[in-house]
Amino acid sequence: MIQKERNSVMRKLITGKLTSGLLCVFMVLSVFFSTGVFAASTEADTSADETNTAAVEEIGVKYCGHVQNKGDMPYVNSPTPLGTRGESLRIEGFCFDLTGPVPAGAKLVYQVHVQNRGWMAPVSSADFAGTRGESLRVESIRISLENLPGYDVYYRGHVQNVGDIPQASGEWGWVKNGADLGTTGSSLRLEEITVKIVKQPTTTTTYDKAGTFGPETGSEEVAGDAIINVPDVTLQNLHIKGNLTIGEGVGSGNVTLNNVTVDGDTFVNGGGKNSIHINGGSYSKIVVQKTASGNVRIVATNVDGLEVVISENAAGEAIILEGDFADVTVNAPDVNISTQGDTTIGNMTVGKNATGCEVTLAEGTKVEDMVLNSGADVKGKGTIDKAEVNADNVKFETAPTEQVVDPGVVVPPVVVPPVVPPTPGGGGTDPSVAALAAVNAANTATAMQDALEDNASALGLSTIMTKTYTYGNTLTYNDLDSGRITALANDMIANRGSGFTTTTAVQNMFDDFTEARVTIEYQLGRANTAIADPTAYPNGADTAFIDDVILSLNGLSNQSLTLSGQPVSTLKADLITTRSLYNQASFTTAKKDAARVILYHGGTSPYPYQSMRSLLEAMKSAYLAV
């Protein structure tokens, strides 16, 4: 009996140990095999994600839905799937919305294909697409992004009787940007969906040589970002899908943007007093940062809704604005902002951190609404329709038409008229007053030349007269021949209108005309040399000088000025026409050589052409005669 009990106990122990041992072995094997399956699944998912680029964390997507027998399901964030598996439940409707730092206007647009309804009308972010309470399945979906350049929307799902879609080389992949996900005409329900936002790989186009880039007509797309790293670059008829950076390599040179659209922001890190010319086009925002020269000028023509931001790291910059601006925001301290000509600013805001800011509004400038959140010195004779003063230590040289002062302001704004300094040595009037009177009274070229040169110091022209211009090589105003100085004096008379009111106005116009005349004199020398000696230059030299003159004329601060009675715009158009004629494929080398001979014999000396107009007409005639 005792032996039987012992045997029974032993059998139980052995059986228990065997069972425990087998269980342990089974668990180990289970862990081993399940780990292998898990690793393979993870590898497949990782591979799929790597194939389709990595998801962006900053901007994401959330989504919710209405599911059969479950009703409205709460929002989930990407990459969590929405819906069910293995329960044979249909999704009947969706809502999608972007998350994170979403730019204004950016949104998702989506459209569903519903049982018995077909494709329903597209809806946008947070709106419901589909049905509720009608027992109708969603069979397919399209999702796309609007106003979010540089990003894609990816999505994938699980379909009745089909499984995970889409499949690519045996792996569960993704569709993107409006592609169909699901089926139509197969009566199959969409049961689950996963969505993610992906940032596109960044590509950068660099402009590191001077010249003109872009088609003469139409539009050309530039994928990704673009950087201008040298001066004297003109971009025309381009659509830049990313950001545009005007780099430090531009130095104090010029950049011209003609009919350019930039989807991202435009960053200004280079340029000087004649630097950035924006003619038409569309821009998200112009962001001025620390520049190589410490000053920059932005001239905007025919651009709607242009926004300029002076960023925090632009402290101490001198910034000149001319043209039409919807918004100007100053965030940097110790900035000197001035305007030129007939400039209009819709809203101008001086931020809380923009301490020590000085704003000079030229006569003819109008600011519709100025908001001052820090102390500032607002000078000049420009008009301010309304000023909102929210800080102490605000000064105006010209009182705003309307002024609203925050109750928290301790030191109210004051109006401080400009003080005319006395003449050195005591007595008399400010010499600049007499100098302006002389310039305004001059009605002949000789009188204007005398007024400018005799009063150069009082008018602030001494430095300009000895200045070397980019397209004039080593020439200055003092190197101009008498004929071109006479032409410059006549230009000053023709363009002064009712008269100069400030020495700054005289300086700006004199600087523009001197640059134009110096450039033309230098380039005419190049042109006449090329014409006189066909062996001295390659054929390209016949028109290379025209490009430099065009660049110089683009740099004039006032494009409505006239040169010898010809508007700048007309002269540029003739230059472009002539260049186009000579650059035609049908105008062969032999024809160019023949044209040189015709041009050369048209004059009476090695340098027969003394005006750009006469040279242009001769070049056109030579082309047509060949």
C-alpha positions as CSV (number, residue, x, y, z in Angstrom):
1,M,0.0,0.0,0.0
2,I,2.7,2.4,1.0
3,Q,4.7,1.4,-2.1
4,K,1.6,2.1,-4.3
5,E,1.3,5.6,-2.8
6,R,5.0,6.2,-3.3
7,N,4.7,5.1,-7.0
8,S,1.6,7.3,-7.4
9,V,3.4,10.3,-5.9
10,M,6.5,9.7,-8.1
11,R,4.3,9.5,-11.2
12,K,2.7,12.8,-10.3
13,L,6.1,14.4,-9.7
14,I,7.5,13.0,-13.0
15,T,4.4,14.0,-14.9
16,G,4.5,17.5,-13.4
17,K,8.2,17.9,-14.2
18,L,7.7,16.7,-17.7
19,T,4.7,19.0,-18.2
20,S,6.7,21.9,-16.7
21,G,9.7,21.1,-18.9
22,L,7.6,20.8,-22.0
23,L,5.9,24.0,-21.2
24,C,9.2,25.8,-20.7
25,V,10.5,24.3,-24.0
26,F,7.3,25.4,-25.7
27,M,7.6,28.9,-24.3
28,V,11.2,29.2,-25.4
29,L,10.3,28.0,-28.9
30,S,7.3,30.4,-28.9
31,V,9.5,33.3,-28.0
32,F,12.1,32.4,-30.5
33,F,9.6,32.0,-33.4
34,S,7.5,34.9,-32.4
35,T,10.6,37.1,-32.2
36,G,11.6,36.0,-35.7
37,V,8.1,36.9,-37.1
38,F,8.1,40.2,-35.2
39,A,11.5,41.1,-36.6
40,A,10.5,40.3,-40.1
41,S,7.4,42.4,-39.8
42,T,9.3,45.3,-38.3
43,E,11.9,45.1,-41.1
44,A,9.2,45.1,-43.7
45,D,7.5,48.1,-42.2
46,T,10.8,49.9,-41.8
47,S,11.7,49.2,-45.4
48,A,8.4,50.5,-46.6
49,D,8.8,53.7,-44.5
50,E,12.4,54.2,-45.8
51,T,11.2,53.7,-49.4
52,N,8.7,56.5,-49.0
53,T,10.8,58.9,-46.9
54,A,10.6,59.6,-43.2
55,A,7.5,61.2,-41.6
56,V,7.9,64.8,-40.5
57,E,7.3,65.4,-36.8
58,E,6.5,69.1,-36.9
59,I,3.4,68.9,-39.1
60,G,1.2,65.9,-38.7
61,V,-2.3,64.7,-39.2
62,K,-5.2,63.4,-37.0
63,Y,-8.3,61.6,-38.2
64,C,-11.6,60.2,-36.9
65,G,-14.4,58.2,-38.5
66,H,-17.9,56.6,-38.3
67,V,-17.8,52.8,-38.2
68,Q,-20.6,50.2,-38.5
69,N,-22.0,49.1,-35.1
70,K,-19.5,51.4,-33.3
71,G,-20.6,54.9,-34.3
72,D,-18.3,57.9,-34.2
73,M,-14.8,56.9,-33.3
74,P,-12.5,59.5,-31.6
75,Y,-9.6,61.2,-33.3
76,V,-6.3,59.3,-33.5
77,N,-2.9,60.8,-34.5
78,S,-0.7,59.5,-37.2
79,P,0.6,56.7,-37.5
80,T,-2.2,55.1,-35.5
81,P,-4.7,53.2,-37.8
82,L,-8.4,54.1,-37.8
83,G,-11.0,51.3,-38.2
84,T,-11.1,47.6,-37.5
85,R,-9.7,44.3,-38.7
86,G,-11.3,40.9,-38.7
87,E,-14.7,42.2,-37.6
88,S,-16.3,42.7,-41.0
89,L,-17.2,46.3,-40.2
90,R,-17.4,49.0,-42.7
91,I,-16.2,52.6,-42.4
92,E,-19.0,54.9,-43.3
93,G,-17.3,58.3,-43.1
94,F,-14.1,60.2,-42.2
95,C,-12.7,63.5,-40.9
96,F,-9.1,64.6,-41.4
97,D,-7.1,67.6,-40.1
98,L,-3.5,68.8,-40.0
99,T,-1.7,69.2,-36.7
100,G,1.4,71.1,-35.5
101,P,2.6,74.5,-36.9
102,V,0.3,74.6,-39.9
103,P,0.8,77.6,-42.1
104,A,-2.2,79.8,-42.8
105,G,-4.3,78.5,-45.6
106,A,-2.8,75.0,-45.6
107,K,-5.3,72.2,-45.5
108,L,-6.2,68.6,-46.4
109,V,-8.8,68.0,-49.1
110,Y,-10.4,64.5,-49.3
111,Q,-13.1,62.8,-51.3
112,V,-14.8,59.4,-50.7
113,H,-16.5,56.8,-53.0
114,V,-19.6,55.6,-51.2
115,Q,-21.9,52.6,-51.9
116,N,-24.8,53.5,-54.2
117,R,-23.5,57.2,-54.3
118,G,-20.3,57.0,-56.2
119,W,-17.7,59.8,-55.7
120,M,-19.1,62.4,-53.3
121,A,-18.0,66.1,-53.4
122,P,-14.6,66.9,-51.9
123,V,-14.4,68.4,-48.5
124,S,-11.6,70.0,-46.5
125,S,-9.9,69.8,-43.1
126,A,-12.1,68.7,-40.2
127,D,-15.3,68.4,-42.4
128,F,-17.1,65.0,-42.5
129,A,-16.9,63.0,-45.7
130,G,-19.3,60.1,-46.1
131,T,-22.6,59.2,-44.5
132,R,-24.1,58.4,-41.0
133,G,-27.1,56.1,-40.3
134,E,-27.6,54.9,-43.8
135,S,-25.6,51.7,-43.7
136,L,-23.5,52.7,-46.7
137,R,-19.9,51.6,-46.9
138,V,-16.9,53.8,-48.0
139,E,-15.2,51.9,-50.8
140,S,-12.4,54.2,-51.8
141,I,-10.8,57.5,-50.8
142,R,-8.6,60.3,-52.2
143,I,-6.6,62.7,-50.0
144,S,-4.5,65.7,-51.1
145,L,-2.7,68.7,-49.6
146,E,-3.3,72.4,-50.5
147,N,-1.1,75.4,-49.8
148,L,1.6,73.3,-48.1
149,P,4.5,73.2,-50.5
150,G,7.3,70.8,-49.7
151,Y,5.1,68.2,-48.2
152,D,3.2,65.1,-49.3
153,V,0.3,63.1,-47.8
154,Y,0.7,59.3,-47.7
155,Y,-2.1,56.8,-46.9
156,R,-2.8,53.1,-46.9
157,G,-5.6,50.8,-45.8
158,H,-7.2,47.4,-45.3
159,V,-10.1,46.3,-47.6
160,Q,-12.6,43.5,-47.3
161,N,-11.4,40.2,-49.0
162,V,-8.3,42.0,-50.3
163,G,-6.3,42.8,-47.2
164,D,-3.6,45.4,-46.9
165,I,-3.4,47.8,-49.8
166,P,-1.5,48.9,-51.8
167,Q,1.0,46.1,-52.3
168,A,4.4,46.8,-53.9
169,S,6.8,43.9,-54.4
170,G,5.1,41.9,-51.7
171,E,5.3,44.7,-49.2
172,W,2.5,46.9,-47.8
173,G,3.2,50.3,-49.3
174,W,1.5,53.7,-49.6
175,V,-0.3,55.8,-52.1
176,K,-0.1,59.6,-52.0
177,N,-1.4,63.0,-53.0
178,G,-4.8,62.3,-54.4
179,A,-4.3,58.8,-55.6
180,D,-7.3,56.3,-55.1
181,L,-7.1,54.0,-52.1
182,G,-9.7,51.2,-52.2
183,T,-11.9,49.8,-54.9
184,T,-14.8,50.9,-57.0
185,G,-17.4,48.6,-58.7
186,S,-16.4,45.6,-56.5
187,S,-18.8,46.2,-53.6
188,L,-15.9,45.9,-51.1
189,R,-15.8,47.9,-47.9
190,L,-12.8,49.9,-46.7
191,E,-12.2,48.7,-43.1
192,E,-9.1,50.6,-41.9
193,I,-6.9,53.5,-42.9
194,T,-3.5,55.0,-41.9
195,V,-2.4,58.5,-42.9
196,K,0.9,60.4,-42.5
197,I,2.4,63.7,-43.7
198,V,5.9,63.5,-45.2
199,K,8.3,66.3,-46.0
200,Q,9.8,66.2,-49.5
201,P,13.5,65.8,-49.9
202,T,15.1,69.3,-50.1
203,T,16.7,70.3,-53.4
204,T,18.6,73.6,-53.8
205,T,19.3,75.5,-57.0
206,T,22.3,77.8,-56.7
207,Y,22.9,80.9,-58.9
208,D,26.6,81.5,-58.6
209,K,27.3,83.4,-61.9
210,A,26.1,86.9,-62.9
211,G,23.5,87.0,-65.6
212,T,19.8,86.5,-66.4
213,F,18.1,83.2,-65.6
214,G,14.6,82.1,-66.6
215,P,12.6,82.1,-69.8
216,E,11.7,85.4,-71.6
217,T,8.0,84.3,-71.7
218,G,5.9,81.8,-69.8
219,S,7.0,80.3,-66.5
220,E,9.6,77.8,-65.4
221,E,9.4,75.8,-62.2
222,V,12.3,75.5,-59.8
223,A,11.9,72.6,-57.4
224,G,12.9,73.1,-53.8
225,D,14.9,76.0,-52.6
226,A,17.0,78.5,-54.5
227,I,20.1,80.6,-53.5
228,I,21.6,83.6,-55.2
229,N,25.3,83.8,-54.1
230,V,26.7,86.5,-56.5
231,P,25.8,90.1,-57.4
232,D,24.2,91.1,-60.7
233,V,21.7,88.2,-61.0
234,T,18.3,88.6,-62.6
235,L,15.7,85.9,-62.2
236,Q,12.7,86.1,-64.5
237,N,9.5,84.2,-65.0
238,L,10.4,81.5,-62.4
239,H,8.2,79.7,-59.9
240,I,10.3,78.7,-56.9
241,K,8.6,75.9,-55.0
242,G,10.6,76.4,-51.8
243,N,12.5,79.3,-50.2
244,L,14.7,81.9,-52.0
245,T,17.8,83.1,-50.2
246,I,19.7,86.2,-51.4
247,G,23.1,85.2,-49.9
248,E,26.0,87.0,-48.4
249,G,27.9,86.5,-51.6
250,V,25.8,89.2,-53.2
251,G,27.7,91.7,-51.0
252,S,26.6,95.2,-51.8
253,G,25.6,94.3,-55.4
254,N,22.2,94.1,-57.1
255,V,19.6,91.4,-57.5
256,T,16.5,91.8,-59.8
257,L,13.4,89.6,-59.5
258,N,11.1,89.9,-62.5
259,N,7.7,88.1,-62.3
260,V,9.1,85.5,-59.8
261,T,6.8,83.5,-57.6
262,V,8.2,82.1,-54.3
263,D,6.0,79.6,-52.4
264,G,8.3,79.7,-49.3
265,D,10.0,82.7,-47.7
266,T,12.5,85.0,-49.3
267,F,15.6,85.6,-47.0
268,V,17.8,88.6,-47.6
269,N,21.4,88.2,-46.4
270,G,23.1,90.3,-49.0
271,G,22.8,93.5,-51.0
272,G,23.5,97.2,-50.7
273,K,21.7,100.5,-51.3
274,N,20.8,99.6,-54.9
275,S,20.2,95.9,-54.1
276,I,16.9,94.1,-54.3
277,H,14.4,95.0,-57.1
278,I,11.1,93.1,-57.1
279,N,9.0,93.6,-60.2
280,G,5.7,91.8,-60.2
281,G,5.4,88.2,-59.0
282,S,4.2,86.7,-55.8
283,Y,5.9,86.3,-52.4
284,S,5.0,84.7,-49.1
285,K,7.2,86.9,-47.0
286,I,10.5,88.9,-47.4
287,V,12.7,88.3,-44.3
288,V,15.6,90.7,-43.9
289,Q,18.5,89.2,-41.9
290,K,22.0,90.4,-41.1
291,T,23.6,91.4,-44.4
292,A,27.2,91.6,-45.5
293,S,27.1,95.3,-46.1
294,G,25.0,96.3,-43.2
295,N,22.4,98.0,-45.4
296,V,19.9,96.9,-48.0
297,R,17.3,98.6,-50.3
298,I,14.2,96.9,-51.4
299,V,12.2,98.4,-54.4
300,A,8.9,96.7,-55.0
301,T,6.8,97.4,-58.1
302,N,3.5,95.8,-59.1
303,V,3.5,93.3,-56.3
304,D,0.3,92.8,-54.3
305,G,0.3,92.0,-50.6
306,L,4.1,92.1,-50.1
307,E,5.1,91.5,-46.5
308,V,8.5,92.4,-45.1
309,V,9.9,91.2,-41.8
310,I,13.0,92.7,-40.3
311,S,14.2,89.7,-38.3
312,E,15.7,89.7,-34.8
313,N,19.2,89.1,-36.1
314,A,19.2,92.2,-38.3
315,A,20.1,94.5,-35.4
316,G,21.8,97.7,-36.6
317,E,20.9,97.3,-40.2
318,A,20.0,100.3,-42.4
319,I,17.1,99.4,-44.6
320,I,15.5,101.5,-47.4
321,L,12.0,100.7,-48.7
322,E,10.5,102.0,-51.9
323,G,7.2,101.0,-53.5
324,D,4.1,99.3,-52.2
325,F,4.1,97.1,-49.1
326,A,1.2,95.5,-47.4
327,D,3.0,94.8,-44.1
328,V,6.3,95.8,-42.6
329,T,7.2,94.3,-39.2
330,V,10.4,95.3,-37.3
331,N,11.6,92.8,-34.8
332,A,15.3,93.9,-34.5
333,P,16.7,96.6,-32.2
334,D,18.7,99.7,-33.4
335,V,17.4,99.4,-37.0
336,N,17.3,102.5,-39.2
337,I,14.4,102.2,-41.7
338,S,13.9,104.9,-44.4
339,T,11.6,105.2,-47.4
340,Q,12.1,106.8,-50.8
341,G,9.7,108.2,-53.4
342,D,6.0,107.5,-53.5
343,T,6.0,104.6,-51.0
344,T,2.8,103.1,-49.5
345,I,2.8,100.8,-46.4
346,G,-0.4,99.3,-45.3
347,N,0.5,98.2,-41.8
348,M,3.9,98.9,-40.1
349,T,4.6,97.3,-36.7
350,V,7.6,98.1,-34.5
351,G,7.9,95.1,-32.1
352,K,8.5,95.0,-28.4
353,N,12.2,94.0,-28.9
354,A,12.8,96.7,-31.6
355,T,14.2,99.2,-29.2
356,G,16.2,102.2,-30.5
357,C,14.5,102.0,-33.8
358,E,14.5,105.0,-36.1
359,V,12.0,105.3,-39.0
360,T,12.4,108.1,-41.6
361,L,9.4,108.5,-43.9
362,A,10.2,110.5,-47.0
363,E,7.8,113.1,-48.3
364,G,5.4,111.2,-50.5
365,T,5.3,108.2,-48.3
366,K,2.1,107.1,-46.7
367,V,1.6,104.6,-43.8
368,E,-2.0,103.7,-43.2
369,D,-1.6,102.1,-39.8
370,M,1.6,102.3,-37.6
371,V,1.7,100.2,-34.4
372,L,4.5,101.1,-32.0
373,N,5.1,98.5,-29.3
374,S,8.5,100.0,-28.3
375,G,10.0,103.4,-28.2
376,A,10.9,104.8,-31.6
377,D,12.0,108.0,-33.3
378,V,9.7,108.6,-36.4
379,K,11.2,111.2,-38.6
380,G,10.4,112.8,-42.0
381,K,7.5,114.5,-43.7
382,G,5.7,111.3,-44.7
383,T,2.0,110.8,-43.7
384,I,0.8,108.5,-41.0
385,D,-3.0,108.0,-41.2
386,K,-3.2,106.3,-37.8
387,A,-0.6,105.6,-35.1
388,E,-1.2,103.1,-32.2
389,V,1.2,103.9,-29.5
390,N,1.7,101.1,-26.9
391,A,5.1,102.1,-25.4
392,D,6.9,105.0,-23.8
393,N,9.5,107.3,-25.6
394,V,7.8,107.6,-29.0
395,K,8.7,110.7,-31.0
396,F,7.2,112.0,-34.2
397,E,8.6,114.7,-36.5
398,T,5.3,114.9,-38.3
399,A,2.1,114.3,-36.2
400,P,-0.1,111.4,-37.3
401,T,-3.5,112.2,-38.6
402,E,-5.0,110.0,-35.9
403,Q,-3.3,108.8,-32.7
404,V,-4.4,106.2,-30.2
405,V,-2.4,105.9,-27.0
406,D,-2.6,102.8,-24.8
407,P,-3.7,103.7,-21.2
408,G,-0.6,101.9,-19.9
409,V,1.8,104.4,-21.6
410,V,3.5,106.5,-18.9
411,V,5.5,108.8,-21.2
412,P,3.1,109.9,-24.0
413,P,4.4,110.5,-27.5
414,V,5.6,113.9,-28.5
415,V,5.9,115.8,-31.8
416,V,9.4,117.2,-32.3
417,P,9.8,119.4,-35.4
418,P,13.2,119.2,-37.1
419,V,15.8,121.7,-36.0
420,V,17.8,123.5,-38.8
421,P,21.4,123.8,-37.6
422,P,23.0,127.2,-37.7
423,T,25.6,128.0,-40.3
424,P,29.2,127.4,-39.0
425,G,30.7,130.7,-37.8
426,G,27.3,132.1,-36.7
427,G,24.7,134.0,-38.6
428,G,23.4,133.4,-42.1
429,T,21.2,130.5,-43.3
430,D,21.8,126.8,-43.7
431,P,24.0,126.4,-46.8
432,S,21.9,123.5,-48.0
433,V,18.9,125.8,-48.3
434,A,20.8,128.1,-50.7
435,A,22.2,125.1,-52.5
436,L,18.7,123.7,-53.1
437,A,17.5,127.1,-54.3
438,A,20.3,127.2,-56.8
439,V,19.5,123.7,-58.1
440,N,15.8,124.4,-58.4
441,A,16.5,127.7,-60.2
442,A,18.8,126.3,-62.8
443,N,17.0,126.1,-66.2
444,T,19.9,125.4,-68.5
445,A,22.4,122.6,-68.5
446,T,25.3,124.9,-67.8
447,A,23.4,126.5,-64.8
448,M,22.5,123.1,-63.4
449,Q,26.1,121.8,-63.8
450,D,27.4,124.9,-62.0
451,A,24.8,124.6,-59.2
452,L,25.6,120.9,-58.7
453,E,29.4,121.2,-58.7
454,D,29.7,124.6,-56.9
455,N,27.4,123.3,-54.1
456,A,28.6,119.7,-54.0
457,S,29.6,119.8,-50.3
458,A,26.4,121.4,-49.1
459,L,24.3,119.0,-51.2
460,G,26.3,115.9,-50.1
461,L,27.5,115.1,-53.7
462,S,31.3,115.2,-53.1
463,T,31.5,111.4,-52.4
464,I,29.2,110.6,-55.3
465,M,31.3,112.5,-57.8
466,T,34.3,110.4,-57.0
467,K,32.4,107.1,-56.7
468,T,33.4,104.2,-59.0
469,Y,30.4,102.3,-60.3
470,T,30.1,98.5,-60.8
471,Y,29.4,98.8,-64.6
472,G,31.6,101.7,-65.1
473,N,34.9,99.9,-64.4
474,T,37.2,102.7,-63.3
475,L,35.1,105.7,-64.4
476,T,33.6,108.3,-62.1
477,Y,31.4,111.4,-62.6
478,N,34.6,113.5,-62.9
479,D,35.8,111.2,-65.8
480,L,32.7,111.9,-67.9
481,D,33.1,113.8,-71.2
482,S,31.5,117.2,-71.4
483,G,28.7,115.9,-73.6
484,R,27.6,113.4,-71.1
485,I,27.8,115.8,-68.2
486,T,25.6,118.2,-70.2
487,A,23.1,115.3,-70.8
488,L,23.2,114.5,-67.0
489,A,22.4,118.2,-66.1
490,N,19.5,118.2,-68.6
491,D,18.2,115.0,-67.1
492,M,18.2,116.6,-63.6
493,I,16.2,119.5,-64.9
494,A,13.7,117.3,-66.8
495,N,13.1,115.0,-63.8
496,R,13.0,117.3,-60.8
497,G,9.3,118.0,-61.2
498,S,8.2,120.9,-59.1
499,G,11.6,121.1,-57.4
500,F,13.8,119.3,-54.9
501,T,12.7,119.7,-51.3
502,T,15.6,117.9,-49.6
503,T,19.3,117.3,-50.3
504,T,18.6,113.6,-50.0
505,A,16.3,113.8,-53.1
506,V,19.1,115.6,-55.0
507,Q,21.7,112.9,-53.9
508,N,19.5,110.0,-55.0
509,M,18.7,111.4,-58.4
510,F,22.3,112.5,-59.0
511,D,23.6,109.1,-58.0
512,D,21.2,107.3,-60.4
513,F,22.0,109.5,-63.3
514,T,25.7,109.4,-62.7
515,E,25.6,105.6,-62.6
516,A,23.7,105.5,-65.9
517,R,26.0,108.0,-67.7
518,V,29.2,106.4,-66.4
519,T,27.9,103.0,-67.4
520,I,26.9,104.1,-70.9
521,E,30.2,105.9,-71.5
522,Y,32.2,102.8,-70.5
523,Q,30.0,100.4,-72.4
524,L,30.0,102.5,-75.5
525,G,33.8,102.3,-75.4
526,R,33.6,98.5,-75.3
527,A,31.0,98.5,-78.1
528,N,32.9,100.7,-80.4
529,T,36.1,98.8,-79.9
530,A,34.3,95.5,-80.8
531,I,32.7,97.1,-83.9
532,A,35.9,98.7,-85.1
533,D,38.1,95.6,-84.8
534,P,36.2,92.4,-85.7
535,T,39.2,90.3,-84.7
536,A,39.6,91.8,-81.2
537,Y,36.6,90.2,-79.6
538,P,34.5,87.1,-80.1
539,N,31.1,87.6,-81.7
540,G,29.5,87.7,-78.3
541,A,31.2,91.0,-77.5
542,D,28.8,92.7,-80.0
543,T,26.0,92.5,-77.5
544,A,27.7,91.7,-74.2
545,F,27.9,95.3,-73.3
546,I,24.1,95.6,-73.7
547,D,23.6,93.2,-70.7
548,D,25.7,95.4,-68.5
549,V,23.7,98.5,-69.5
550,I,20.4,96.7,-68.8
551,L,21.7,95.7,-65.3
552,S,22.7,99.2,-64.6
553,L,19.4,100.6,-65.6
554,N,17.6,98.0,-63.5
555,G,19.5,99.4,-60.6
556,L,18.0,102.9,-60.9
557,S,15.9,103.7,-57.8
558,N,13.3,105.5,-59.9
559,Q,12.3,103.6,-63.1
560,S,10.1,106.4,-64.2
561,L,13.1,108.7,-64.8
562,T,14.0,109.8,-68.4
563,L,17.4,109.7,-70.0
564,S,17.8,112.4,-72.7
565,G,14.0,112.5,-72.9
566,Q,13.7,108.7,-73.2
567,P,12.0,106.8,-70.3
568,V,14.2,104.2,-68.7
569,S,11.7,101.5,-69.6
570,T,11.8,102.5,-73.3
571,L,15.6,102.4,-73.4
572,K,15.6,99.0,-71.7
573,A,13.1,97.7,-74.2
574,D,15.2,98.9,-77.2
575,L,18.3,97.3,-75.6
576,I,16.5,94.0,-75.2
577,T,15.1,94.1,-78.8
578,T,18.5,94.8,-80.2
579,R,20.2,92.1,-78.2
580,S,17.5,89.6,-79.3
581,L,18.0,90.5,-83.0
582,Y,21.8,89.9,-82.7
583,N,21.3,86.7,-80.8
584,Q,18.9,85.1,-83.2
585,A,20.1,81.7,-84.5
586,S,19.6,82.9,-88.1
587,F,22.1,85.8,-87.6
588,T,25.2,83.8,-88.4
589,T,28.8,84.7,-87.7
590,A,29.2,85.8,-91.3
591,K,26.2,88.2,-90.9
592,K,27.6,89.5,-87.7
593,D,31.0,90.3,-89.4
594,A,29.2,92.0,-92.2
595,A,27.2,94.0,-89.6
596,R,30.4,95.1,-88.0
597,V,31.7,96.5,-91.2
598,I,28.4,98.4,-91.8
599,L,28.5,99.8,-88.3
600,Y,32.1,100.8,-88.5
601,H,31.8,102.6,-91.8
602,G,28.8,104.4,-90.5
603,G,31.1,106.6,-88.3
604,T,33.9,109.0,-89.0
605,S,36.3,107.9,-86.2
606,P,37.3,104.7,-84.4
607,Y,34.7,105.5,-81.8
608,P,31.8,106.9,-83.9
609,Y,28.9,106.6,-81.5
610,Q,28.5,109.0,-78.7
611,S,25.0,108.1,-77.6
612,M,23.4,104.8,-76.8
613,R,20.4,105.8,-78.9
614,S,22.5,106.3,-82.1
615,L,24.3,103.0,-81.5
616,L,21.1,101.1,-81.1
617,E,19.6,102.6,-84.2
618,A,22.7,101.8,-86.2
619,M,22.8,98.2,-84.9
620,K,19.2,97.6,-85.8
621,S,19.8,99.1,-89.3
622,A,22.9,96.9,-89.7
623,Y,20.9,93.8,-88.8
624,L,18.1,94.6,-91.2
625,A,20.6,95.5,-94.0
626,V,22.5,92.2,-93.9
